[in-house]
């Protein structure tokens, strides 16, 4: 999956398919992102714009997080565990 593919996913789809993205979303959008009803329909690209994140920084951090192997003990964690 490329970053352009990720940008068209909803926030919820990203979290479900790539749990490592949770920390990046938290760092750039805040904790409210995980409970937001819009996460079901809002694309990642739209969320970047709505939350006024710097796209280059967000997508760089996301790429870095998705490239790293999962940390020990992080398997099965959900955004609500953060």
C-alpha positions as CSV (number, residue, x, y, z in Angstrom):
1,X,0.0,0.0,0.0
2,X,1.4,3.4,-1.0
3,X,0.9,6.7,0.7
4,X,-1.4,7.8,-2.1
5,X,-3.5,4.7,-1.4
6,X,-3.6,5.6,2.3
7,X,-4.8,9.2,1.6
8,X,-8.0,7.9,0.1
9,X,-8.8,5.5,3.1
10,X,-11.1,6.7,5.8
11,X,-9.5,7.3,9.1
12,X,-11.2,4.3,10.5
13,X,-10.0,2.1,7.6
14,X,-6.4,3.3,8.2
15,X,-6.6,2.5,11.9
16,X,-8.0,-0.9,11.2
17,X,-5.6,-1.9,8.5
18,X,-2.5,-0.2,9.9
19,X,-2.6,0.0,13.7
20,X,0.8,1.7,13.8
21,X,-0.9,4.8,12.3
22,X,-2.6,5.5,15.6
23,X,0.4,7.3,17.2
24,X,0.8,9.4,14.1
25,X,-2.9,10.4,14.1
26,X,-2.7,11.2,17.8
27,X,0.4,13.3,17.3
28,X,-1.0,15.3,14.4
29,X,-4.7,15.4,15.1
30,X,-5.1,14.8,18.9
31,X,-7.0,12.3,20.9
32,X,-10.4,13.4,19.8
33,X,-9.7,11.8,16.4
34,X,-10.3,8.3,17.8
35,X,-13.8,9.0,19.1
36,X,-14.9,11.3,16.2
37,X,-17.9,10.1,14.3
38,X,-16.5,11.5,11.1
39,X,-13.6,9.0,11.2
40,X,-16.0,6.5,9.5
41,X,-16.4,8.8,6.5
42,X,-13.5,11.2,6.6
43,X,-10.6,10.4,4.3
44,X,-7.0,10.7,5.7
45,X,-6.3,13.4,3.1
46,X,-9.4,15.4,4.3
47,X,-8.4,14.9,7.9
48,X,-5.0,16.3,7.2
49,X,-6.6,19.5,5.8
50,X,-9.3,19.8,8.4
51,X,-6.9,19.5,11.3
52,X,-4.5,21.9,9.6
53,X,-1.6,19.4,9.7
54,X,1.4,20.0,7.5
55,X,0.9,17.4,4.8
56,X,4.6,16.8,4.3
57,X,5.2,16.2,8.0
58,X,2.1,14.0,8.5
59,X,2.8,11.8,5.5
60,X,6.5,11.5,6.4
61,X,5.7,10.5,10.0
62,X,3.1,8.1,8.7
63,X,5.5,6.5,6.2
64,X,8.1,6.1,9.0
65,X,5.5,4.5,11.3
66,X,4.3,2.1,8.7
67,X,7.8,1.0,7.7
68,X,8.9,0.1,11.3
69,X,8.1,-3.4,12.5
70,X,5.5,-3.6,15.3
71,X,6.9,-3.0,18.7
72,X,6.8,-5.9,21.1
73,X,3.5,-6.0,22.9
74,X,1.8,-3.6,20.5
75,X,-0.1,-6.3,18.6
76,X,-3.8,-6.0,19.2
77,X,-3.6,-2.6,20.6
78,X,-6.4,-0.2,19.6
79,X,-6.4,3.6,19.5
80,X,-8.3,3.7,22.8
81,X,-5.3,2.0,24.4
82,X,-3.2,5.2,23.8
